[in-house]
């Protein structure tokens, strides 16, 4: 077929080729035989999403689908065909539309957006179906948009990794998230919603605990004449991740807000000696309850949903759920999201490195870095060989041009930052040894000028900690929380009596769905958007029954605490 601006929409005949926009898309000799040969060479693997960019006439794909059906009786792999060009998509749709309609393992889509492609896969086959992505080239059509199709494959791979990573996190920590939330509900009436905190148009310095934090704070301290001014005297606000507190403490810097996300006990050592400093804290509703009382300042709850639960929906309907933020998995990223929410002014980032050096994994004075130096002796070096030489670690070029180390987890956080915050004009990244974040990078001198150039910033709200009596407003909130807890206790008691045979199992399915926090962390349920085994699965019901008593005790303890405050 001669070159032109739109391809022939009829199937290519043997001895002919298809050219489009100056590129040959199918074999000039025998496109059918070539497609069948390439498809026959594709290895068949279990739980694999085969991604075929620009399939055109789909030569060989029907044979490949037959191999999937014959060699994989469990039918857990699939073929995703994607096209970006409208004219080429018409060819693929005419050629593969009928085959896709008859075969649930084949799907065809036209898009130029990776997120749309990932959403299409979730809608078509669900979550946690595939373990890997294999790219299949049976035509030359992918060469028209090579970068875009490469982005598609990366996005699909990242989505699968994220789904399984979230599922593993849910299996390990899902029960803890729910337990922490119940315990924090007893403290909820005494705390504020993060939506009540407003820094006006004040510039914000958002800090992570990366190695570059040291040079940034030292430079800023020098520019202030040797020491940071207090919160009431500086014209900007400081919002930091919890791990930063010891580094700030050693320099006598009092942050305006500390972000706490951790649901386990690992970060409690960050708060040693800090209670008397009256530091305000923004806490995830599923954070470790001990963290809520670790600092003596005001407490502001926010919420990052860890699963789609009817339990959380009920909290929202009862207007007991604080402002929600996307679950980003990193306290540093959450600090950035909160900073953008709290102020309308510029937000400058420091210490969000997603990288490390041979002798510094975090800023000095942080607990992990202190332990590294404390254990140093003539037999043990300060160089963290375990982190530096771990599997998957690699060298990278930092914002200042120096070579640093990173690893896949940090690289993923860096990519998530770019995806979530890229293009935010209010964000500025202070230069240092961190990985580039995809936003404008400024020198410390320029950052200092931005932070100190605004003097009419609105003050933060005063701390709410240390109150001896509950106000009338707090008393109303306390009663609302107590009423919510009583209903949850009633639901669990009815479910327990149904499972033990004291009640007829008439509403068992409804009770199981309503108490989804009891089983959402089960391996077969984690990351499945509320799907669970049927109510006839005895093994599942026994495990649910085992979860009831510990949660029931937590609810009763929370209710007793609230009733004590009411009386």
DRENFIKE-508908 format. One line per 4 residues: number of its first residue (from 1); their letters; for each residue x, y, z of C-alpha. Coordinates in Angstrom, 1 decimal. Layout:
! residues N
NUM> a> X Y Z ~ ...
END
This chain:
! residues 567
1> xxxx> 0.0 0.0 0.0 ~ 1.5 3.4 -0.8 ~ 2.4 5.9 1.9 ~ -0.3 8.4 2.9
5> xxxx> -1.7 10.2 5.9 ~ -4.3 7.5 6.8 ~ -3.8 3.8 6.6 ~ -6.0 1.5 4.5
9> xxxx> -8.7 0.0 6.8 ~ -8.9 -3.2 4.9 ~ -6.7 -6.2 6.0 ~ -3.3 -6.3 4.4
13> xxxx> -2.9 -8.9 1.7 ~ 0.1 -11.2 1.4 ~ 2.9 -9.5 -0.5 ~ 1.8 -6.0 0.6
17> xxxx> 2.8 -3.8 3.6 ~ 1.2 -1.0 5.6 ~ 3.0 2.3 5.8 ~ 1.8 5.3 7.9
21> xxxx> 3.4 8.6 8.6 ~ 6.6 7.5 7.0 ~ 6.9 4.2 8.9 ~ 6.4 0.6 7.8
25> xxxx> 3.9 -0.9 10.3 ~ 3.6 -4.5 8.9 ~ 6.0 -6.8 7.1 ~ 6.5 -6.1 3.4
29> xxxx> 6.7 -9.8 2.6 ~ 4.1 -11.7 4.6 ~ 2.6 -9.8 7.6 ~ 0.3 -12.7 8.5
33> xxxx> 3.1 -15.2 8.8 ~ 5.3 -12.7 10.6 ~ 2.6 -12.0 13.2 ~ 1.9 -15.6 13.8
37> xxxx> 5.6 -16.3 14.2 ~ 6.1 -13.5 16.7 ~ 3.0 -14.6 18.7 ~ 4.2 -18.2 18.8
41> xxxx> 7.5 -17.0 20.4 ~ 5.7 -15.3 23.3 ~ 6.3 -17.4 26.5 ~ 3.1 -18.2 28.3
45> xxxx> 3.2 -17.4 32.0 ~ 0.7 -17.5 34.9 ~ -0.9 -14.3 36.2 ~ 0.6 -12.2 33.5
49> xxxx> -0.9 -9.1 31.8 ~ 0.4 -9.1 28.2 ~ 0.5 -5.6 26.8 ~ 0.3 -5.3 23.0
53> xxxx> 0.7 -1.7 21.8 ~ -0.8 -1.0 18.3 ~ -2.0 -4.5 17.4 ~ -3.5 -3.4 14.0
57> xxxx> -5.0 -6.5 12.4 ~ -3.9 -8.7 15.3 ~ -2.2 -11.3 13.2 ~ -1.2 -14.2 15.5
61> xxxx> -3.2 -13.0 18.5 ~ -6.0 -15.5 18.2 ~ -3.4 -18.3 18.2 ~ -1.8 -16.8 21.3
65> xxxx> -5.1 -16.6 23.1 ~ -5.7 -20.2 22.3 ~ -2.3 -21.0 23.9 ~ -3.3 -19.1 27.0
69> xxxx> -6.5 -21.1 27.2 ~ -4.8 -24.5 26.6 ~ -1.7 -24.0 28.6 ~ -3.2 -22.1 31.6
73> xxxx> -6.3 -24.0 32.7 ~ -6.7 -21.5 35.6 ~ -7.3 -18.7 33.0 ~ -5.4 -16.1 35.0
77> xxxx> -3.5 -14.3 32.3 ~ -4.9 -11.8 29.8 ~ -4.0 -9.7 26.7 ~ -4.4 -5.9 26.7
81> xxxx> -4.3 -4.2 23.3 ~ -3.9 -0.4 23.2 ~ -3.9 2.1 20.5 ~ -3.4 5.9 20.6
85> xxxx> -3.9 6.9 17.0 ~ -7.6 7.2 16.0 ~ -7.1 5.8 12.4 ~ -5.1 2.8 13.6
89> xxxx> -7.6 2.2 16.4 ~ -10.3 1.8 13.8 ~ -8.3 -1.0 12.1 ~ -7.8 -2.7 15.5
93> xxxx> -11.4 -2.4 16.5 ~ -12.7 -3.8 13.2 ~ -10.2 -6.7 13.4 ~ -10.3 -7.5 17.1
97> xxxx> -13.7 -6.2 18.2 ~ -15.5 -9.5 17.7 ~ -12.7 -11.6 19.1 ~ -12.6 -9.4 22.3
101> xxxx> -16.3 -9.7 22.7 ~ -16.1 -13.5 22.7 ~ -12.9 -13.8 24.8 ~ -12.7 -12.4 28.3
105> xxxx> -8.9 -12.6 28.2 ~ -8.7 -9.9 25.5 ~ -9.4 -6.2 25.8 ~ -8.9 -3.3 23.5
109> xxxx> -8.7 0.4 24.3 ~ -7.8 3.7 22.7 ~ -6.2 6.2 25.1 ~ -3.2 8.4 25.5
113> xxxx> -3.4 8.6 29.3 ~ -1.6 6.0 31.5 ~ -4.0 6.5 34.4 ~ -7.0 5.8 32.1
117> xxxx> -5.3 2.7 30.9 ~ -4.7 1.5 34.5 ~ -8.3 2.3 35.4 ~ -9.5 0.3 32.4
121> xxxx> -7.5 -2.8 33.5 ~ -8.9 -2.6 37.1 ~ -12.4 -2.3 35.7 ~ -12.0 -5.1 33.2
125> xxxx> -10.2 -7.7 35.3 ~ -10.1 -6.3 38.9 ~ -7.2 -5.8 41.3 ~ -4.5 -8.2 42.3
129> xxxx> -5.2 -10.4 39.3 ~ -1.8 -10.1 37.7 ~ 1.7 -10.3 39.0 ~ 3.7 -9.0 36.1
133> xxxx> 3.5 -7.2 32.7 ~ 5.0 -8.5 29.5 ~ 5.2 -6.2 26.5 ~ 4.3 -7.9 23.2
137> xxxx> 5.3 -6.3 19.8 ~ 3.6 -8.0 16.8 ~ 3.6 -4.9 14.5 ~ 5.7 -1.8 14.0
141> xxxx> 2.8 0.5 15.1 ~ 4.3 1.1 18.5 ~ 7.2 3.0 16.9 ~ 4.9 5.9 16.1
145> xxxx> 4.7 6.7 19.9 ~ 7.5 4.7 21.5 ~ 7.8 6.9 24.6 ~ 4.1 6.9 25.3
149> xxxx> 3.8 3.1 25.0 ~ 6.9 2.7 27.2 ~ 5.1 5.0 29.8 ~ 2.0 2.7 29.4
153> xxxx> 4.1 -0.4 30.3 ~ 5.8 1.4 33.2 ~ 2.4 2.6 34.6 ~ 0.9 -0.8 34.4
157> xxxx> 3.9 -2.3 36.1 ~ 3.8 0.3 38.8 ~ 0.1 -0.2 39.3 ~ 0.5 -3.9 39.8
161> xxxx> 3.4 -3.4 42.2 ~ 1.3 -0.8 44.1 ~ -1.7 -3.1 44.3 ~ 0.3 -6.0 45.7
165> xxxx> 2.3 -3.7 48.0 ~ -0.9 -2.2 49.4 ~ -2.3 -5.7 49.9 ~ 0.8 -6.9 51.8
169> xxxx> 0.6 -3.7 53.9 ~ -3.0 -4.4 54.6 ~ -2.4 -8.0 55.6 ~ 0.3 -6.9 58.0
173> xxxx> -1.1 -3.7 59.4 ~ -4.8 -3.6 58.5 ~ -5.9 -4.9 61.9 ~ -3.5 -2.4 63.6
177> xxxx> -4.9 0.5 61.6 ~ -8.5 -0.3 62.8 ~ -7.4 -0.9 66.4 ~ -5.5 2.5 66.5
181> xxxx> -8.5 4.3 65.0 ~ -10.8 2.9 67.7 ~ -8.5 4.0 70.4 ~ -8.0 7.4 68.9
185> xxxx> -11.8 7.9 68.7 ~ -11.7 8.2 72.5 ~ -9.3 11.1 72.1 ~ -11.1 12.6 69.2
189> xxxx> -13.4 15.1 71.1 ~ -10.3 16.8 72.6 ~ -8.6 17.3 69.3 ~ -9.3 19.5 66.3
193> xxxx> -9.9 18.6 62.7 ~ -7.0 19.6 60.5 ~ -9.4 21.8 58.6 ~ -9.5 24.1 61.6
197> xxxx> -5.8 25.0 61.1 ~ -5.1 27.8 58.7 ~ -1.7 29.6 58.1 ~ -3.3 32.1 55.8
201> xxxx> -0.8 33.1 53.1 ~ 2.2 32.5 55.2 ~ 5.2 30.8 53.5 ~ 5.8 27.3 54.8
205> xxxx> 9.1 25.4 55.1 ~ 8.2 21.7 54.8 ~ 10.9 19.4 56.1 ~ 11.8 15.8 55.7
209> xxxx> 14.6 14.1 57.6 ~ 17.0 13.4 54.7 ~ 20.8 14.1 55.0 ~ 20.4 17.5 53.2
213> xxxx> 18.4 18.8 56.1 ~ 21.6 19.4 58.1 ~ 23.2 21.8 55.6 ~ 19.8 23.6 55.0
217> xxxx> 19.2 24.3 58.7 ~ 22.9 25.3 59.3 ~ 22.7 27.7 56.4 ~ 19.4 29.2 57.5
221> xxxx> 20.7 29.5 61.1 ~ 23.7 31.4 59.9 ~ 21.5 33.7 57.9 ~ 19.5 34.4 61.0
225> xxxx> 22.7 35.4 62.8 ~ 23.4 32.1 64.5 ~ 20.0 30.8 65.7 ~ 16.5 30.4 64.4
229> xxxx> 13.9 32.9 65.8 ~ 10.9 31.4 67.6 ~ 7.5 30.7 65.9 ~ 6.1 34.1 67.0
233> xxxx> 9.1 36.1 65.5 ~ 9.7 34.4 62.2 ~ 7.6 35.4 59.1 ~ 7.1 31.8 58.0
237> xxxx> 5.9 28.5 59.3 ~ 7.7 25.2 59.7 ~ 5.9 21.9 59.1 ~ 8.1 18.8 59.5
241> xxxx> 7.9 15.0 59.5 ~ 8.2 13.5 63.0 ~ 11.7 12.1 62.4 ~ 12.9 15.7 62.0
245> xxxx> 12.1 16.7 65.7 ~ 15.5 15.7 67.2 ~ 17.4 17.5 64.5 ~ 15.4 20.6 65.1
249> xxxx> 15.7 20.2 68.9 ~ 19.5 20.2 68.7 ~ 19.3 23.6 67.0 ~ 16.7 25.0 69.4
253> xxxx> 14.2 25.2 66.5 ~ 10.5 24.9 67.4 ~ 8.4 23.8 64.5 ~ 4.8 25.1 64.0
257> xxxx> 3.4 21.6 63.2 ~ 4.7 18.1 63.3 ~ 3.2 15.4 61.0 ~ 2.8 12.0 62.5
261> xxxx> 1.7 9.0 60.4 ~ 3.3 5.9 61.9 ~ 0.9 3.3 63.3 ~ 3.6 1.3 65.0
265> xxxx> 5.9 2.1 67.9 ~ 9.1 2.8 65.8 ~ 8.9 6.6 65.9 ~ 8.2 7.1 69.7
269> xxxx> 11.9 7.7 70.3 ~ 11.6 10.8 68.0 ~ 9.5 12.4 70.8 ~ 11.8 11.8 73.8
273> xxxx> 12.1 15.0 75.8 ~ 9.6 16.9 73.6 ~ 6.5 17.0 75.7 ~ 7.4 20.2 77.6
277> xxxx> 8.1 22.1 74.3 ~ 4.3 22.3 73.5 ~ 4.6 21.4 69.8 ~ 1.4 21.2 67.8
281> xxxx> 0.9 17.9 65.9 ~ -1.1 16.7 62.9 ~ -1.9 13.1 63.4 ~ -3.4 10.4 61.1
285> xxxx> -6.5 9.0 62.8 ~ -4.9 5.5 62.5 ~ -1.5 6.7 64.0 ~ -0.2 5.0 67.2
289> xxxx> -2.3 6.4 70.1 ~ 0.8 6.9 72.2 ~ 2.0 9.4 69.6 ~ -1.2 11.5 70.2
293> xxxx> -0.1 12.2 73.8 ~ 3.7 12.4 73.2 ~ 3.8 16.1 72.4 ~ 2.3 18.8 74.6
297> xxxx> 0.8 21.1 72.0 ~ -2.4 21.2 70.1 ~ -3.6 18.1 68.3 ~ -5.1 18.0 64.8
301> xxxx> -6.5 14.8 63.3 ~ -6.5 14.1 59.6 ~ -7.3 10.8 57.8 ~ -5.7 8.7 55.1
305> xxxx> -8.0 5.8 54.1 ~ -6.3 2.5 54.0 ~ -9.2 0.5 52.5 ~ -12.7 1.0 51.3
309> xxxx> -14.7 0.0 54.4 ~ -18.3 0.5 55.3 ~ -17.1 1.2 58.8 ~ -15.3 4.3 57.5
313> xxxx> -18.4 5.3 55.5 ~ -20.4 5.2 58.7 ~ -17.9 7.4 60.4 ~ -18.1 9.9 57.6
317> xxxx> -21.9 9.9 57.7 ~ -21.8 10.6 61.4 ~ -19.5 13.6 60.6 ~ -16.8 12.1 62.8
321> xxxx> -14.2 11.6 60.1 ~ -11.6 14.5 59.8 ~ -10.3 15.9 56.5 ~ -9.1 13.1 54.3
325> xxxx> -5.8 13.0 52.3 ~ -4.6 10.6 49.8 ~ -2.6 7.7 51.3 ~ 1.0 8.4 50.1
329> xxxx> 2.8 6.0 52.3 ~ 5.5 8.5 53.4 ~ 5.3 11.0 56.2 ~ 7.4 13.4 54.1
333> xxxx> 4.9 13.3 51.3 ~ 2.0 13.7 53.7 ~ 3.7 16.8 55.2 ~ 3.8 18.3 51.7
337> xxxx> 0.1 17.6 51.2 ~ -0.8 19.1 54.5 ~ 1.3 22.2 53.9 ~ -0.5 22.9 50.6
341> xxxx> -3.8 22.5 52.4 ~ -3.0 24.7 55.4 ~ -1.4 27.7 53.6 ~ -2.2 29.5 50.3
345> xxxx> 1.4 30.8 50.2 ~ 4.6 29.3 48.8 ~ 5.8 26.0 50.2 ~ 9.5 25.3 50.2
349> xxxx> 10.8 21.8 50.6 ~ 13.9 20.7 52.4 ~ 15.3 17.3 53.4 ~ 13.0 15.4 51.1
353> xxxx> 15.9 13.6 49.5 ~ 14.8 10.0 48.7 ~ 18.5 9.3 48.7 ~ 21.4 8.8 51.1
357> xxxx> 25.2 8.9 51.3 ~ 27.7 6.4 52.5 ~ 27.6 7.7 56.1 ~ 24.2 9.4 56.3
361> xxxx> 20.8 7.8 55.8 ~ 19.0 10.6 57.7 ~ 20.0 13.9 59.1 ~ 22.3 13.9 62.1
365> xxxx> 20.6 13.8 65.5 ~ 17.8 11.7 64.2 ~ 17.5 8.4 66.2 ~ 18.7 6.1 63.4
369> xxxx> 21.8 8.3 62.7 ~ 22.6 8.6 66.4 ~ 22.5 4.8 66.8 ~ 24.9 4.5 63.8
373> xxxx> 27.4 6.8 65.5 ~ 26.8 5.3 69.0 ~ 27.7 1.8 67.7 ~ 30.9 3.0 65.9
377> xxxx> 34.1 1.5 67.2 ~ 37.3 0.1 65.8 ~ 35.4 -2.9 64.5 ~ 32.3 -1.2 63.2
381> xxxx> 32.4 1.7 60.7 ~ 30.0 4.6 60.6 ~ 29.5 3.7 57.0 ~ 26.1 2.1 56.7
385> xxxx> 27.1 -0.8 54.5 ~ 23.8 -2.6 54.9 ~ 21.9 0.2 53.3 ~ 24.6 1.1 50.8
389> xxxx> 25.1 -2.4 49.4 ~ 21.6 -3.7 49.7 ~ 20.0 -5.4 46.7 ~ 18.6 -3.0 44.3
393> xxxx> 20.5 0.1 45.5 ~ 22.0 2.3 42.8 ~ 23.9 5.5 42.2 ~ 22.1 8.6 41.2
397> xxxx> 22.8 12.3 40.5 ~ 21.5 14.7 43.1 ~ 20.1 18.2 42.5 ~ 23.5 19.7 43.2
401> xxxx> 25.2 17.4 40.8 ~ 26.8 15.1 43.3 ~ 26.6 11.3 43.3 ~ 24.3 9.8 46.0
405> xxxx> 22.7 6.4 46.6 ~ 19.1 5.4 46.4 ~ 17.0 2.3 46.3 ~ 13.8 1.1 44.6
409> xxxx> 11.5 2.1 47.5 ~ 12.9 5.7 47.6 ~ 12.7 5.9 43.8 ~ 9.1 4.9 44.0
413> xxxx> 8.4 7.6 46.5 ~ 10.2 10.1 44.3 ~ 8.0 9.0 41.3 ~ 4.9 9.3 43.5
417> xxxx> 5.9 12.8 44.5 ~ 6.2 13.8 40.8 ~ 2.9 12.2 40.0 ~ 1.1 13.8 43.0
421> xxxx> 2.7 17.2 43.2 ~ 4.3 17.8 39.8 ~ 3.2 21.1 38.3 ~ 2.3 22.7 41.6
425> xxxx> 3.5 26.3 41.1 ~ 3.5 27.0 44.9 ~ 6.1 24.3 45.5 ~ 9.8 25.1 45.5
429> xxxx> 12.6 22.6 46.2 ~ 15.7 23.8 48.0 ~ 18.9 22.5 46.4 ~ 20.8 19.7 48.2
433> xxxx> 21.8 16.1 47.9 ~ 18.3 14.8 47.2 ~ 16.9 13.4 44.0 ~ 15.3 15.9 41.6
437> xxxx> 11.5 16.1 42.4 ~ 10.3 17.5 39.1 ~ 9.6 21.0 40.5 ~ 11.6 24.2 40.4
441> xxxx> 14.8 24.0 42.4 ~ 16.1 27.1 44.2 ~ 19.3 27.9 46.2 ~ 19.2 28.3 49.9
445> xxxx> 19.7 32.1 49.5 ~ 16.6 32.3 47.2 ~ 14.6 30.1 49.6 ~ 15.5 32.3 52.5
449> xxxx> 14.4 35.4 50.6 ~ 11.1 33.8 49.8 ~ 10.5 32.7 53.3 ~ 11.4 36.0 54.9
453> xxxx> 9.9 38.3 52.3 ~ 6.3 38.0 53.6 ~ 5.6 39.7 56.9 ~ 1.7 39.8 56.9
457> xxxx> 1.2 36.1 57.4 ~ -1.8 35.0 59.4 ~ -0.8 33.4 62.7 ~ -1.6 29.7 63.4
461> xxxx> -4.3 28.8 65.8 ~ -3.3 28.6 69.5 ~ -2.6 25.2 71.0 ~ -5.5 23.2 72.5
465> xxxx> -3.5 20.9 74.6 ~ -3.5 20.8 78.4 ~ -7.2 21.6 79.0 ~ -8.5 20.4 82.3
469> xxxx> -12.2 20.6 81.5 ~ -14.2 19.8 78.4 ~ -16.0 22.7 76.8 ~ -19.7 22.5 75.9
473> xxxx> -18.7 22.0 72.2 ~ -16.4 19.2 73.2 ~ -19.0 17.6 75.4 ~ -21.5 17.5 72.4
477> xxxx> -18.8 15.8 70.3 ~ -18.0 13.4 73.0 ~ -21.6 12.3 73.2 ~ -21.8 11.9 69.4
481> xxxx> -18.7 9.7 69.5 ~ -20.1 7.7 72.4 ~ -23.3 7.1 70.6 ~ -21.5 5.9 67.5
485> xxxx> -19.4 3.5 69.6 ~ -22.5 2.0 71.2 ~ -24.0 1.2 67.8 ~ -20.7 -0.5 66.8
489> xxxx> -20.7 -2.6 70.0 ~ -24.3 -3.6 69.3 ~ -23.4 -4.7 65.8 ~ -20.5 -6.9 67.0
493> xxxx> -22.6 -8.4 69.8 ~ -25.3 -9.4 67.3 ~ -22.7 -10.8 64.9 ~ -21.2 -12.8 67.7
497> xxxx> -24.5 -14.3 68.8 ~ -25.3 -15.1 65.2 ~ -22.0 -17.0 64.7 ~ -22.4 -18.8 68.0
501> xxxx> -26.0 -19.9 67.1 ~ -27.8 -17.7 69.7 ~ -29.5 -15.9 66.9 ~ -30.8 -17.3 63.5
505> xxxx> -28.4 -16.5 60.7 ~ -30.9 -14.4 58.8 ~ -28.8 -11.3 58.4 ~ -25.4 -12.8 58.4
509> xxxx> -24.2 -11.3 55.1 ~ -25.3 -7.8 56.2 ~ -23.6 -8.2 59.5 ~ -20.4 -9.4 57.9
513> xxxx> -20.4 -6.5 55.5 ~ -21.1 -4.0 58.2 ~ -18.2 -5.3 60.3 ~ -15.7 -5.4 57.4
517> xxxx> -12.8 -4.1 59.5 ~ -12.8 -7.5 61.2 ~ -11.8 -9.3 58.0 ~ -10.4 -6.7 55.6
521> xxxx> -6.9 -7.7 56.5 ~ -7.4 -11.4 55.7 ~ -5.0 -12.5 52.9 ~ -7.9 -13.4 50.5
525> xxxx> -9.7 -10.1 51.2 ~ -6.8 -7.5 51.4 ~ -6.9 -5.2 48.4 ~ -10.1 -6.6 46.9
529> xxxx> -12.3 -3.6 47.6 ~ -14.6 -5.3 50.1 ~ -14.9 -8.7 48.4 ~ -14.9 -11.6 50.9
533> xxxx> -15.6 -15.3 50.9 ~ -19.3 -16.3 51.1 ~ -21.1 -16.6 54.5 ~ -21.1 -20.4 54.0
537> xxxx> -17.2 -20.6 54.3 ~ -16.8 -22.1 57.8 ~ -13.1 -21.4 57.9 ~ -13.7 -17.7 57.2
541> xxxx> -16.5 -17.4 59.8 ~ -14.2 -19.0 62.4 ~ -11.5 -16.4 61.8 ~ -14.1 -13.6 61.9
545> xxxx> -15.4 -15.0 65.2 ~ -11.8 -14.9 66.6 ~ -11.5 -11.2 65.7 ~ -14.7 -10.1 67.5
549> xxxx> -13.6 -10.3 71.2 ~ -10.4 -8.2 70.9 ~ -12.3 -5.5 68.9 ~ -15.2 -5.6 71.2
553> xxxx> -12.9 -5.0 74.2 ~ -11.4 -2.0 72.4 ~ -14.8 -0.5 71.7 ~ -15.8 -1.0 75.3
557> xxxx> -12.6 0.6 76.6 ~ -13.1 3.6 74.3 ~ -16.7 4.0 75.4 ~ -15.7 3.8 79.1
561> xxxx> -13.2 6.6 78.6 ~ -15.7 8.8 76.9 ~ -18.4 8.2 79.5 ~ -15.8 9.1 82.2
565> xxx> -15.3 12.4 80.5 ~ -19.0 13.1 80.1 ~ -19.6 12.5 83.8
END
